[in-house]
Amino acid sequence: MSRLRSILTSEKTKVLFDQAIYSGNGFVSAIILARALQPADFGIYSGMLMLLMLGVSAGNALVIQPFQVSRHRFPGSDYTDFLLAFQVALVAILCGSLFLINQSRIIDISSWAPVVLPALMFAACFLLHDFFRKFFLAENRVTAAVWIDIIVTSVFLITLCIGWYRHTLDLQGAWTIAALSYFSGALAGLLLQRPVWKRYAQWSVYLRLHLAQGKWLLMTALLQWWSANIFILTSGILLGAEALGAFRLVQSLFGILSMLLQTYENYVVPQVSRLFQSSSEDSRRYLRDTGLKSLLAFGSLLIVIALFPEVMIRLLGGSAYMSYGYVVRGMALLYLIIFIGYPVRVAIRIHVMNREYFLGYVITFVAGMISFRYLLENFALWGVIIGLIMNQLILLTFWQYLLTKKSYVLWR
């Protein structure tokens, strides 16, 4: 009994619980909004979330990741106060940029006009909540991270369900509910942290450090975001918000599978790295064996999803999305390729080939920029899937070629 209690109260269990809350909130809220909103409005909402993920990537690169490796050098509270101020400045820049995009009509988002203010409020609160969540995890204050995620998830899902039940939920209401929900999480984080903001002497030192460390991380993060999302984001511009919403709805289903992939990577990488230090052959054998065993379970799940695409899309979004069942089948194929290639990704990591990792995304970014318009204009959402599969095959081929040069061949 004491053993079970120690497992349930361990920091690792709390981290997994927090991730489950965070991911579950995204999955369930996507289903509710897809059913409650018009498909085009859900597409606009999904497009905003994609842009916010770009903001999250920028915040991770410039704020959180440098903090993770520099915290031991600056133990004082003035450093953590600087982090919050820096994050607030980044949020202001992003929200200001979104406002200017809307005003200038660089992208035709005129349908956002009646809901610009709640959308920007949502963006600001979402990014601040994400900062506090990752800050507390980096500080090993896991309980604080769990609490702010519980607050956000509870407020968000309860209010969404009430609006859906009363048939009063529209795009403006969705923005407002999301803004209030994430504001509650950001406010809870602020109260838990309680910044002082009285000592500024070292802030210039901290800023130079974060910019020096973060500039390359930022470039990599932006490149990865564009490489992964260029086909999806442009589908909303070229094919319309409804197509974007349908694709993002299907992605929410496969987001659960992404958690399994991340769990696989988090478990396998330390094991393979340890074996690699003593025996290259043992590490290769371990990667092959675990990859094949996991593929049996993961592949079986993908086959079930691919056999019943209309059932899956109906369960997610209702009858309004029935015509997009083929996207489910295409995404199942994409994730099968991703999973088959995961041992290659792990092998690149244990060889610490960070430069080559970055170059792989440079190549896929260039390939995406060259091909996205042709694929989308000629194949619509199938073009998005083809483009994403193409990017994965390019990455895996490039990385496998580099591993072969090091005589580290996984599949013979």
C-alpha angles and dihedrals in degrees: 000000000000089000091054091047092052091051093049093048097042120117091240091056090048091052091051090047091051091050090050091052092047095047093040090054091054094047098046095042090051091055093048094048093045090055097040101043132059110264092248092050091049087052091055090049090049091049090055090051090054091053090048089054086059088053090049090052091051092049092049092051098045102031118015103037096048088045091054092060099034102045093095090057095054110034096164126105091241088073094052089045088055090052092057092046090049091050092049089052091051091049090051091051093050095046090046090052091051090050092051091048089054093047096045095044090223083151118028101249096138090134087069091062098098091049104038096114098051090042091055091045088053091049093051095046093044092054094045092049090049090051094052092046094054093038092057091046091051090049089050089242091133095158090059090052091049092051097051090048091049090051094050095044094047095048094042100048096039094051092043091052091050092051092046093048092050092045090232099115116117133155094276090048091049091052091047094048091046091048093051092045096052091040088060089053093046091048091050089051091050092050092048093049099038100193117212102201096194103116118062103154095104098039093098089054091050092047094052090048094051094045092048093049097035103049094078092039088052093050091050093046093050092047092050091048093051093043091053098039109031093096094043097046095045090049087068091052099043101030101029138254094284092061090048091050092050092050093047090049090056089046089057089061092051090044087078088057089049087061089056090050091050091049090050091051095045091052100040101044096065091045094049092043091055092049092045091060091062105026131012091196093052091051091050092049092049092050092049094047097046091043093054094045093048091046091060092059097036094044092049090055091049091050091054091050092047093049093056106034096146091052091051096048091046092051090051105043109002130237094321090076100041092111090062097062090113089067089065091055092047092049090050088058091047093052091047089057091045092052094045088053096047095094087057090052090050091049091054090052096050090050087054090230094161095151092052090046088057093045090055090060091046089057094047091047091054091045090051094049091051097046109029098089094047093047095047096043093048104033105022111202091354084063090058091053093045090050094050092047090048091053092050093050091049091051094047094045092049094046093044090051090054092047091050089056086057090049090245101132114168101184121041 
